[in-house]
Amino acid sequence: MRGNKLRAGVARGEVQIGTWVNMIRTPAVLTLLQAAGLDFARVDMEHTGISIETVADMAVVARALDFPLVVRPPKANREWITRLLDVGVWNLHCPQVENAAHAREVAAASRYAPRGLRGNAGHSPGTDYDLSMSVAERRAFADSQVFVTVMFETGAALADLDAIAAMDGIDGLTLGPSDLAQDLGIAGHPEMATLLDEKRDLVLAAARKHGKACAMLCATEAQAKQWVQAGVEIIAYSSDSEVLARAYAGSMKAIRG
């Protein structure tokens, strides 16, 4: 079975920089992103029409390229976690984790017994159809490679930050800035950016305290550099649609004057 290059990079202390894939459906985009120097692609199933079939195709290509694929499922529950792991996705970016109890369910769904309650699918893309390992070896290896990041998107979730950060099976912490701002009633507030950075600092501190990775969504190069310098290990910079829109808009302005 192929290992998880993103997890290995984080373990070595290497910053992992990727981007969101919100629009492009072809797995060929992974080849482009890898050639451009990115470390991973994060596919969004929560806010897009990307299907499980598309993700399954991307997962197979991602493993063949040794280019990590991260997926945000539509919902952080056992059904979606099971399906994504079984089609070959190592890295889960779990949205709307509501509290410590919800986080425990997420962690349990991602690991086999005795660490969790992950369902057994047998040979699948998630095992690379590898017949050289015993069932026990495959299960132990899978548990060691899965990487689960939870998103804090409400004030209630942040109230359980320390408990969630301490959990076995939770590997990374991040926040969803837009939904969090909405929940906290600061969306559109003049100080929204500053207030969100304060919450990011709390998440980063909890990750440091409990030996977990910290991930941040960054809209600009300056913001990405800010959080790399702060010690964040996983940076999701912009998205396929944002980069394309800005690049074409800039080109059209230059051409047309």
N, C-alpha and C positions, 0 to 999 in steps of 0.2 A: 504494500500500500504506500502511496505517495504521502509524504508529510505536508504539514502546513507551513509554508514559507513565511507567512506573515507572523505566526506565533514564534517561529524561530528567530526572525529578525528582531521582534520586540524583546525576546529573551536575551539577545546579544546587546541590547541597548541601542539598536539602530532605529532612527526615526523612519516610520513608514508613511509615505505620502501617496495618496490616491485621489480619486474623484468619484462623484456620483454618476451613475448611468441611469438617466431618467427617460430617455427618448429612443436611443439607438437599440434596435432589437437584434441585430446580427452579432453572433459571437466573434466575428472578425474584428470588432472594435477592441477586443482584448489584445489582439496582436498590435494594433495601432498604439494603444495606451502603453503597452510594455515597451515598444520601440521608442516611444517619446520619453521614457525614463521613469514612468510612474511605478509605484510598488504594488498597487492593488486597484481593483475597481469595486465600487459599492453599488449594487443594483437596488433600486427602490421599488418594492412591490406595494408599499403602503399608499403612495400618492400617484401611482401611474397604472397603466393598463398592462404592464408586463406580466406575462402568464408563467405558470409553473413549468410549462413545456419549454418556453424560451430560457428560463433559468436553468433547467436541466441540461439543455444544449450548451449553454455558457459554462456550466460547471465542468462538463466533460472536457471542453476546450481549455478551460483555465487549468485543470490538472495536467493536461498534456503539455501546456506551455510552462508549467510551474509558475503561474502568475495568479496570485491569490484573488479569489472572488469572495466578496462580503455581500450578504443579502439582508435587507430589511424586509421582514415579512409583513403582510397586511395586519397581522395581529400576533402578539407574543403569547402563543399558546401551544399546547402539546401537538395538535394537528399540524400546524405549519412548521414547527421545529422538526418534527419527525420527518415530514416530507422533504424538507430542504436538506437535512443531513443525509437522507437516503439517496438523493439524487447527486450527492457529491459536494455539497457546500460545507466547508469547514468553519466558516466565520459568519456568525449571526449577530445582527445589529437590531436588538429587540426594542420596539417602540412602546410608549405608553405603559411602562412598568409602573404599576400603581402604588405598590407598597412592598414591605418585606415578604409578606405571604405570597404575593404574585411573583416576586423574584425567586423565591424558593421553588415555585412550580416551574419556572423557566429553567433553572439550574437542573432540577430533577429530570425534566424532559430531554435534556441534552446529554446525559450520561447514563451508562448502563449500571445495573445493580452491581455492587451494593451502594455506589455513589448516587445513583438516581434510578429513574424508571423508564429509560429510553426503550422504545419498542425494538424488537429484533426483526430485521428484514431479510436476513440471509445475504447471499451474494447480490451485489448491486453496484451502480456507479460509486456509491459511498464507500465500498470496499475495493474499488478498482478491479473487481472480479478476481481478486488475488486468492489463488488456491494454495499458496505456499505456507499460509499461517493457519494455526488452529483457531477455533472459534474464540477461545479464551484470549489468545494473542491478538486477534483482530479487535475484540472489544476493548482490551487494555490500550491498544495503540490508538484506537478512535477516541477514547476518553482523554488521552494525552494530547491529542491534536486539535480537538474542537476548541473554538475561541468564541465565548459569549460576551457581548457587550450590552449593557442595559442603558436605556435612555431615561433620564429624569426629565419629565415634561410637565410636572405639576408640583405645587408646593407640598402636597401631601406626600408625594414620593420623596422629595428632599428631606422631609422630616424623618424618613427611615434611611437616610444616606449611609450612616455609619454601619448600621446593621446589614444593609445590602452589600456594602463594600467588603465586609468581613466574611461573606458567604463563600464556601467551597462551590466551585462550578460557575461563579461569576468572575470573568477574567478581565473585563474592561468596563470603565464607567464613562458616560458622556451625558450631555444634556441636549434637549431639543429646543433651541432658542425661541423659535416662533411660538410653539405651543406653550412653552413655559411663560413667555411674556404675556400671552393671552390669559393664562390661568392666574397669574399674579396681578393682572390688571394694569400692566405697564406697557402694553403694546402701543406704539406711537408716542410714548412719553419722551420728552426731551432728553431724559437721563437713561433711557432704556438700555443703550449700549453699556453704560457704566454699571448699571444694576445687574445686567446679565453677566458681565465680567466678574462681578462679585460672586455670583452663583458658580461660575466656572472655576473660580479659585477654590471654592468649597469642595467641588467635585475632585479637582486635582489634589487637594490636601488629603481627602479621604482615600484616593487611590494610592498616594504615597504612604499613608499610615498603614494600609493593609497589603501593600505589595502588589497592587493591581495596576494594569495599564490605564492610561487616560487617553481618550480620543476627543478631538474637537472638529467641528464643522467650521470651515473658514471661507469667507466669501472673497477675500482679496489676498494678494501676495503678502501685503504688510501684516494682515491679521495672522496668516500662516506663520510668518517669521516670529511674530510676537509669542505665539503659543509654543513653537519649537524652543525658543529661548527660555520659556517658562518651565520646560521639561515635559511637555506633552509628547507621547510616543507615536500617536496615530493621528494624522492630519488628513481630513477629507476636504480637498480644495475644490470649490465650485462644482460644476457638473458639465456633462456633455452639451446640454442645451444652452447653458449660460455661456460657455466658452465659444461655441459656434455662433451664437447671436452677437456677442461682442466683437468677434473677429470679423464677421461679415459686415456688421454695421460700421466698424472702423475702416474696412476696405472700401466700402461704398462711399464713405465720406472722403477718403483720400482720392478716389477715382473721379468722383463727381465734383469735388471741391465745395 
